Amino acid sequence: MRRVYMDANATTPLLPEVMEAMRPYWLEHFGNASSIHLHGQRARTAVDQARETLAEFFNCHPAEVVFNSGGTEGDNTAVFGLLHPGDHFITTSIEHSAVLQAANRMAQYGVETTLVAPRPTGLIDPTDILRAIRPQTRLISVMLANNETGVLQPVEQIGKIAADTGVFFHIDAVQGAGKVSLDVRGIGCHLLSISAHKMHGPKGVGAMFVRRGTPVEPLLVGGSHERRQRAGTENVAGIVGLGKAAELAMHSLADGTMERLAALRDRLEAEILRLPATGVNGALIIDGHPERLRTERGGVEGPAVAAVAFSNSNSVPRAANTSNIWFDNLEGEALVIALDLKGVAVSGGSACHSGATEPSHVLMAMGLDKSRARSSLRFSLLKTATDADVDHVLQVVPEAVEHLRAMATVAAGTLG
Ligand SMILES: Cc1ncc(COP(=O)(O)O)c(C=O)c1O
């Protein structure tokens, strides 16, 4: 059976070049980067080279790059490393749990958090951030691209607000890195977190931009690694893999890969939206009728889709690879399973917390009702996706949707 993986926002495979770059650092060049002999020097040189690449990727100085274990550590470091009792923290209700749970923990230590809600489009309005600022506000944390909808947040404008008000600004760029260019200088943020496994690098390694002079306390203490900002023997092979992945990502951002990917995503989306009672979460997009644009009205009863004429400039900016679609009258989880049986891997609009399936906090924050959030699916394309992948998905989705909806109707009749 043909298998198509459309869950790139969950994780991505290593690109072969990344695997090849890493291989010697597990086998011959296995040294500890802190050792002074040749083995150690080789490892140190490799880490330094990766640091240079990451500095280019972020647009910062190499001394402002800190390697760590990934996105969760970066997000936790920003929250735990900057906030003190009595401080006020601003973040959004659509952040990853690595930020939200860290904020929850800080509540025990007397840090109050304001969660700014998105608009129904999935966009955070920078004026809502500005309005939330108080004299005690020390940190703002906003994601670059949302992991569920792909919606790109206005981080430049938020960076300006942070600069004008003297508040530290962290960006969770885990889902944005490799999909849009990063420019920490241009944005004016103090901290930014990325994770290698979301951009064709290895799992368990990531990096953080820490602007020089930002008083962030390390999460881990011990040795003097990473300029005393992150203790622990460096994951040399992982860091080399992240460096290679960042180098390849910079090429992809410049060579039209993202435009090609957006075109594939748009075709997939437009074709799926031909099915009745479907719509996109987090975007105004062109549907099967080129002269019309559809807009999501989460939670509103009545016609499933409001067809409204908008100019293209009204579209919400999104990462090129992501599409989040609701399919009324079915359970998203059942559709995920049905598609998996047909060889298509996607994610649903709900998450399992302590054994109970809860609708996605992101979609709920955007104003969807529970059943529509539960009926939503995320398609996230790898940058290596092909037309044939999209064709296969388009072949199996309508069939699976019709089948599940027919079963739901039969079940409702039996029960009713
Ligand atoms: C937006 C976002 N932030 C943080 C993380 C956590 O990253 P990691 O898996 O590297 O810990 C993820 C992973 O899904 C994510 O999507």
The ligand as a Tripos MOL2 file, in Angstrom:
@<TRIPOS>MOLECULE
LIG
   16    16     1     0     0
SMALL
NO_CHARGES

@<TRIPOS>ATOM
      1 C1          4.9610   25.1430   18.7730 C.3       1 LIG1
      2 C2          5.7470   24.0860   19.5010 C.ar      1 LIG1
      3 N1          6.5080   24.4410   20.5350 N.ar      1 LIG1
      4 C3          7.2370   23.5420   21.2200 C.ar      1 LIG1
      5 C4          7.2220   22.2100   20.8780 C.ar      1 LIG1
      6 C5          8.0490   21.2270   21.6700 C.3       1 LIG1
      7 O1          9.2070   20.8980   20.9400 O.3       1 LIG1
      8 P1         10.0470   19.5700   21.2670 P.3       1 LIG1
      9 O2          9.2810   18.4250   20.6800 O.co2     1 LIG1
     10 O3         11.3580   19.7740   20.5740 O.co2     1 LIG1
     11 O4         10.2160   19.4960   22.7310 O.co2     1 LIG1
     12 C6          6.4240   21.7830   19.8110 C.ar      1 LIG1
     13 C7          6.3450   20.3500   19.4450 C.2       1 LIG1
     14 O5          5.3180   19.8630   19.0120 O.2       1 LIG1
     15 C8          5.6750   22.7640   19.0910 C.ar      1 LIG1
     16 O6          4.9010   22.4140   18.0530 O.3       1 LIG1
@<TRIPOS>BOND
     1     1     2 1
     2     2     3 ar
     3     2    15 ar
     4     3     4 ar
     5     4     5 ar
     6     5     6 1
     7     5    12 ar
     8     6     7 1
     9     7     8 1
    10     8     9 2
    11     8    10 1
    12     8    11 1
    13    12    13 1
    14    12    15 ar
    15    13    14 2
    16    15    16 1
@<TRIPOS>SUBSTRUCTURE
     1 LIG1         1 GROUP 0 **** ****
